[in-house]
Amino acid sequence: MGRRWRRCVASWKTKRNCAVAEPFASSPPPAVAQWLEYLRGSRRYSGHTLEAYRRDLARLVELAGPLPLENLSPGHVRRFLGQLHARGLGPRTLARTVAGWRGFYQWWAPRAGLAANPVAGLRPPKAPRGLPKALSVEQAQALLEHEPVAADDGPQARAVLARDRAMFELFYSSGLRLSELTGLDAGYAREPGYESAGWLDLEQAEVSVLGKGGKRRTVPVGSQAADALRAWLAERPALARPGLDPHALFLGRRGRRIAPRVVQERLAAWAKASGVPAHVHPHVLRHSFASHVLQSAEDLRAVQEMLGHASISTTQIYTRLDFQHLAKVYDKAHPRAARVGSAPAGADDEQDKHD
């Protein structure tokens, strides 16, 4: 039993979420490999989504043991779900796992001549839908107006600070996902073996990105983000290396396209240094963009298009976030706002310190 597997087994007792096993010790079964290739090639799913589905199917294969996937019944799958729940997987992980299993069988059942999809009627535990975490307008301003001190006076240190500011301004200005931002090129490029998936057009003040499900959208870039991007492009040669990712908009210190993990770490450190009392990750800036635009424009459809949501119901959650903010203001400001269940004066301030 490997060390990772032992850690996972030990974590069942404390109900921590963990992967059931490494995704496929050798290679996935042929049907699973074909499904993943279909999602990659025909549906244009992202690498992150494909890896999640790979883990989901690895769980199914591990739980099925010697039993072939084509012989699974609804009873088998229901028992597998119960085993995963007992191992400490939370409702959200279980819901995504079941969605992966169901999607695989929907694709495979007709091709393999299976009588039915054994996952069709399975319903995982319902996860409570929490509100997205967003910064206040004041917190967003404090974050983006922060002036960090460079590690030294060298060109690389200046370039890194200019890059970081441009990335964070662009997150907040255009509501991009992390993968969309790291996948941007400095301009549209097409050459043998390569074509830009996403790119910046500073003349038009917009970015074109390829979002979930291969859906392309174009999003405006605000003036302050555009200024930050121009400043970064002027410093970009300090990080560029001949022959390494020549088209990438954002580069790491070694000259390659910046890694998502580096963006997360840089943003968390920047936010901490700016005094923002919250853990800030890229999606917080995306949520903040949506919430603040909605507060000002009250145009749900426009926000849906800019975020790239397939369904308006996904975007509607920001209306709840806006109402939550207004309710707090009302409770604090109105002399007769002591509604049933509302916190006493000052309690919101105290709570905000821990949120």
N, C-alpha and C positions, 0 to 999 in steps of 0.2 A: 504493500500500500504506500503510494507516494506521499511526500510531505504535504502537498496541497490538498490531497484527498483526506488525509488525517485531520488537517485544520478544518476542512468542511464538515467532517463527521463530528468533531468536537463542538462546532458552532451550533449544531442542532439543539444542544442543551440550553443555549442562551438565545435561541430563536433569531440568530443573525442570518441575513440573506446571504446565500453563496451559490456558486455554480455547482451543479451536482457532480460534474466530472469535466475533465478537459474535453473540448470538442473533438470527438473522433480520434482515438489513439492512432489510427493509421489513415484511413480515408473514409468518407461517408459512403453509405450504400449507394449503388448506382442511381436509384430513383431519387434520392435526396440530392445527389450531386447534379442531376439533370434539372431538378426544380430550382436549385440555387442558381444554376447557369441561366435558366429561363428568366428568373427575377433580375439577374444582372444584365443580360443581353436585351431581352424584349421589354421588360418593365423598367429598366434603368434604375434599379434600387441602389442606394448608396452603399458603400463598403461597410459602414457602421450598422446599417439595417441588416445587411446580409450576414454579418458576423453574429448579430443577435439571433437571427433565424437558425443559423448553424448551431448555436448553443442550444436552442430550443429543441431541435431535432436530435441533437446528441443526447439530451435528456431522455427523449422518447426511446431511442435505441437502447440506451443503458437500462431503462426501466423494463423494456420488453424482454431483455435478455435473449435467450435462444428462440423466442417466439418471433416468426417473421412479421414484418409490419403489415403485410397484406392479410394476416390472420387475426389482427386485433379487432376486438368487439367494443361496443360502447361500455360494457362492464369493465373491460381491461383499462380503458382510458380513464374511466371514472376513478378506478382504484389508484392508477398512477397519479392522478391529480391529488388524491387524498394523501399519498405518500410524500409528494412534494410539499404539501401544506404542513405535514407533520415534521418535515425537515427544516421548516422555518422560512420558506419562501413567502413573501408578502403578497397581498391581493393584486397589486399592480404587476408584479413579476408573473404571477400565475395567469393573469388575464392575457398578458402578452404571449406567454408560452402556449396557452390554449389557442390563441389566434394564429400562431405559427403552425401548430399541428393541424388546425382546421384548414388553413390555406394550402398546406401541403397535400392533404387528402382531397380537397376540392380539385386540385390540379391532377393528382395521380389516379384517383378512383376511376374516372372514365377511361384513362389510358391503360390501366391495368385490368380493366373489366371487373372491378370490385362491385359488390352488390349495393353498398352504401358507404357513406362517409361516417366512420365510427365516432367522429368528434362533433358531428353536426348538431346534436342536441345538448352538448355539454356546456354548462354555464359555470364559470369560475366564481369565487366569492367576489362580491361587488366592492370595489375600492371607493372610499370617499373621495370626492373630487374637490381638492383644495384649490384655493385661489392662487394664481401665480404671484410670486414675490416680485415686487417692483419698488424702485426707489421713488422717493418724493422728488418733486421738481428741484427743491433746494439741495437734496442730496446729489442728484445728477449734476447740478451745476458745480457743487463743491468737488465732485470727482473729476469733472472735465476741466475745471479751472486750476486744478492742482499743478504746482510747478516743482517737479522733482529735481533733485540735484544729481548731476551726472557723476558717475564713479571716477572719471578723470576728464581731462580736456581733449582726449584723443578723438579722432573722427568716428571711430566705431561707437564710442559711448554716446556721442551726440546723435548718431544715426539711430541707435536703439531707442533713445527717448523720443525722437521724432516719429519713428515707426510706431511706438506704443501709443502715443497721442493720436496718431492718424487712425489706428485700428479702433480705439475706444470711441473716438468721435464718430466713426463710420457705423459702428454697432448701434449707437444711440440715434444717429441721424437717419438710418435706413432700416433698422430692425432686422438685420441679417442674422441668420443662424451661424454658429461657429464654423461648420463645414463650408458654408457659402463664402464666408469671409476668407478663410485660408485657401480656398480654391480660386480666388480672383487673380486675374492677370492684369498687368498694368495697362493693357489695351488689347483689343481683339487681335488674335494671331491665328493664322492658318497656314500650315506648311505640311509637307509629307510626313505622315505619322503623328501629327499633332494638330488639334484645334481647341481653342479656348472654350472651356465650359462656362466660365464667368469672367467678366472683365469690367474695367473702369473706363468711363468716357467722361473725362473732366470737362471737355468743351460743352457737352450737353448737361453736365452736372447730374449724372445718373450712373447706376451700376446695373448690369444685366447678370442675373444669376440663374443657375439651374437648381431648383429646389427639390423637395421630396417628390418621388414618382416621376422624375424627369420633367417637371413642369417649369417652364421658363417664365421669368417675370422681370420687369424693369422697374427699378425703384429710384426715386430722386435722392440726390445727395445735397444736404444743406450747405449753406455758405461757409460756416465754421469748419465743418468736416472737409469741405473742398480746400480751404486754406491749409488745414493740417495735412491733407494729402499732398498738396504742392510742396510743402516744407519737407515732407518725408521723401518725395521723389528726388528732391535736390540732394538729399543725404544718402539715398539708396546706393550709389556707387561704392560707398565705404564698406558695405556688406556684400556686394556682388562679387562673384567669383567666375572667371571665364568658363563657359560651358556648363555651368550649374544653374538649372532653372532660370534661363534668361528672361522668360515671360512673367514669372511670378511677381505679383504686386508686393507682397510682404515676404521678407527674407529673414532667416535666422542668422546667427553670428557666423555660421560656416558657409553661408552663401546659398543654402538650399531653401526651398519654399518652407515657410514657418510651420511648425508642427502645432496641431490643436492644443496639445498639453502645454506648450510654451505660452501660448496666448492665455490660457486659463491661469497659469502661475503668475504671469506678468500683470494681469488685471487684478488678481487677488492682492498682490503686493502693492500695486498702485492705489487701490481702494483703501487699504489699511493705512497707507502713508497719508492719504488725503483726509483721514479722520471719519470716513463714512462708517457708522456703527452697524455694519452688516457684512456678511460674507457675500461678495459680489462675484458672480461668474457671468460668462457671456450672455446666457439666456436671461439674466436679470436685466441687462441693458435692452434686450429685445422686448421683454415685458414692459419695461419703463417707456420705451418708444411707443408701444401700442397704447398704453394707458394714458400717456400725456397727449398724444395726438387725438385720442378719442375724447378726452376732457375738453380739448379746444375746438375740435371740428364737429364732433358728434355725428360722424359719418362712418357707420359700421362697415358698409360695403367697401369703402375706400381702404379702411384699415385691413379688412380681409384680403384685398388684392395686394397690398403692400407686404403683408406678412406671408402671403402664399398659402393661406389656409384653404383646403379643399371644401370645407363646410363652414357656413356662417355660424353654426352652433359653437364651433371652436373659438371663434372670435368673440362671441357674446359673453364669454366668461369675463372679459375686461369691463363690461358694463357693470357686473357685480363688484368688481374691484373698485370702480369709480364710485359706486353707491356706498361701499364700505368707507371710503375716504370722506365722502360728504356726511355720512352719519356721524363720524367721529367729530368733524367740525361742528355739526349741529349740537351734539351732546356737550361740547365744551363751551359753545358760544351762547346758546339760547338759555335765558334765565329759567324757563320752565320745561327744560328738556329731559328731566329725570324720568325716562321711560322705564317700564317694567324690565328688569334684567340689565339695565344700563349700569356702567361702573360709576362709582362716586368721582367727584371732581379730583383730577390729578392722577387717577388710576391709569388712564390711558398713557400719560406721560411715563409712568413707572413701567408699564408693560412694554412701551416702545423701546426701552433700554435693553430689553431681553429678546426682542423679535429679530 
